[in-house]
Amino acid sequence: MPKFDDKAEQPKFTILNGDYPFEIIKVENKISKGAKTAGSEVRTVEMAFYEDDTFANKLATIKDDLIDHPACDWKFSVLAKCVHFTVMPGEAFDVNNQWRGYRGWAHVAPEPDRQDPKKEWNRVRAFLTDKKAIPAREVGEDEIPF
């Protein structure tokens, strides 16, 4: 049961625009409902984005979907290259909660909300593969991915 914290504050929402380091904090499995990808498995990757590669100042948490569909499979490989995940060419691999703690760089830019174009949300535009490697952080089994 939660305990009252009189110093608790609503987290601030920051719109990002640029290249930022991130850490994967959670991966959820879902099923696509998209018109062209319906029924395909989806990995929703939740990432914490930081001001710089010291990972001291968290700016935002962003989710991005990887759809296991021939038209979208490239995104799995680009993420693997971005976080320097070791996999051989042609080898099958999966993105799952074992990826928690992997770090890399992504380009993030605002995107208008579909229901209210006056509102903006952060969106990962590209996982960057030309930045310096950031070692993964060791994540404990009992660590809650928030």
Number of C-alpha atoms within 10 A of each C-alpha: 3 4 5 7 7 6 5 7 7 5 8 8 11 11 15 19 14 11 21 21 23 29 23 25 23 21 22 13 15 14 15 19 12 10 7 10 17 12 15 15 16 21 23 19 21 21 25 20 26 20 16 15 15 9 15 9 11 13 20 18 18 17 17 15 18 19 24 20 16 9 10 11 12 13 16 18 15 15 21 20 18 23 27 18 14 9 12 8 7 6 6 7 12 12 19 14 16 14 21 23 21 22 27 27 26 23 16 20 17 16 15 13 12 10 7 8 9 8 11 14 15 20 19 21 16 16 23 19 17 9 14 12 14 18 12 17 13 9 15 10 8 6 9 9 16 9
